[in-house]
Amino acid sequence: MDNQSEVYDVPAIRAKLLEKMKDDPGAYPKLIEQQFPRILAKIADLWGKPELDRYLDVLMFTDRHDRQGFPPDIAVEVFRLSTAHAALNLVKQTAATGWSSAEEVNLQKKAIAKDE
């Protein structure tokens, strides 16, 4: 659980996040709200920004060995949030193959050849 020394206005955070999530309110993280209000506040602040994708990745995948990870139901909510946020297409997708740079070079060569 979050450190209880900080007090969060959860109803206000909920309203803010639901307003931002108007296209997919079903992805709202009810368990995160109850157990991790600090994380909920961060998600509400970052929703609609590419930085949230990175934040959610950090929540799910860490290289710190002193972390035990989230309970499965919380992990499912983080994954659901990640999927809903990714659907907003805020981050430019990379090519599906490792050959994207080679493909770009070939396109540049073709463009140069046309101009010659």
Buried (B, 14 or more C-beta within 10 A) or exposed (E): EBEEEEEBEEEEBBEBBEEBBEEBEEBBBEBBBEBBBEBBBBBBBBBEBEEBBEBBEEBBEEEEEEEEEBEEEBEEBBBBBBEBBBEBEEBEEEEEEEEEEEEEEEEEEEEEEEEE
